[in-house]
Amino acid sequence: MDNILTIKQNLANRVRKRRKEIKLSQLMLSCKSQVSLGSIKRFEQTGEISLSSLLRIAVVLDYETDFNQLFTRRNYQSLDEIINAK
């Protein structure tokens, strides 16, 4: 399992990649998301950001629906439980 630092860095890298794919500068993302430019720069460098700011960025990058799936995976106790769930 990845450690927290790795997860944060991977998330920041995916956000940076998506931002560049849609041709947004950090300044443009800041304006559209109403997240400070400093917060965006810090996030892309370190992975540190508040949940509220991350959600605002996700909306601008058209990834807000991904948050609806967060923590919804069911933990099955047995193979029979998996088979019967379908």
VOGU-3710 file (C-alpha; in Angstrom, 3 decimals, decimal comma):
1> mdniltikqn> 0,000/0,000/0,000  1,232/3,462/-0,834  2,114/5,731/2,011  0,323/9,040/2,493  3,121/11,120/0,964  3,081/9,012/-2,203  -0,706/9,264/-2,475  -0,589/13,058/-2,092  2,172/13,379/-4,693  0,321/11,149/-7,153
11> lanrvrkrrk> -2,873/13,156/-6,696  -1,023/16,443/-7,210  0,632/15,042/-10,340  -2,744/13,975/-11,769  -4,227/17,400/-11,070  -1,237/19,133/-12,702  -1,496/16,846/-15,731  -5,235/17,508/-16,102  -4,717/21,256/-15,694  -2,156/21,207/-18,498
21> eiklsqlmls> -4,365/18,984/-20,705  -7,091/21,604/-20,659  -4,497/24,348/-21,104  -5,028/26,168/-17,818  -2,201/28,022/-16,166  -1,943/27,909/-12,404  -3,159/31,520/-12,359  -6,202/30,683/-14,497  -7,019/27,700/-12,266  -6,703/29,963/-9,249
31> cksqvslgsi> -9,145/32,481/-10,695  -11,688/29,888/-11,817  -11,571/27,866/-8,596  -11,221/30,791/-6,199  -8,283/28,996/-4,595  -5,251/31,170/-3,976  -2,381/30,884/-6,422  -0,079/30,076/-3,499  -2,285/27,166/-2,474  -2,288/25,772/-6,003
41> krfeqtgeis> 1,483/26,078/-6,295  1,976/24,458/-2,893  -0,421/21,645/-3,782  1,305/20,862/-7,068  4,700/20,844/-5,325  3,874/19,080/-2,054  0,381/17,597/-2,313  -0,779/19,706/0,653  -4,216/21,316/0,255  -7,454/21,701/2,176
51> lssllriavv> -10,386/19,489/1,216  -12,471/22,542/0,356  -9,806/23,840/-2,034  -9,332/20,412/-3,578  -13,067/20,172/-4,239  -13,083/23,595/-5,880  -10,212/22,569/-8,125  -11,960/19,289/-8,957  -15,063/21,179/-10,104  -13,017/23,357/-12,461
61> ldyetdfnql> -11,185/20,306/-13,833  -14,500/18,429/-14,261  -13,592/15,748/-11,707  -16,148/16,489/-8,999  -18,065/13,250/-9,636  -14,970/11,274/-8,617  -15,558/12,440/-5,052  -18,988/10,808/-5,043  -17,274/7,430/-5,331  -14,779/8,069/-2,538
71> ftrrnyqsld> -15,136/5,586/0,339  -18,128/3,829/-1,211  -16,405/0,529/-1,916  -17,975/-2,179/0,174  -15,695/-4,413/2,211  -16,842/-7,981/1,742  -16,306/-10,583/4,443  -16,422/-13,658/2,211  -16,492/-14,859/-1,394  -20,127/-15,903/-0,935
81> eiinak> -21,004/-12,359/0,042  -19,443/-11,067/-3,197  -21,280/-13,614/-5,327  -24,623/-12,911/-3,639  -24,203/-9,141/-3,967  -24,372/-9,405/-7,755
//
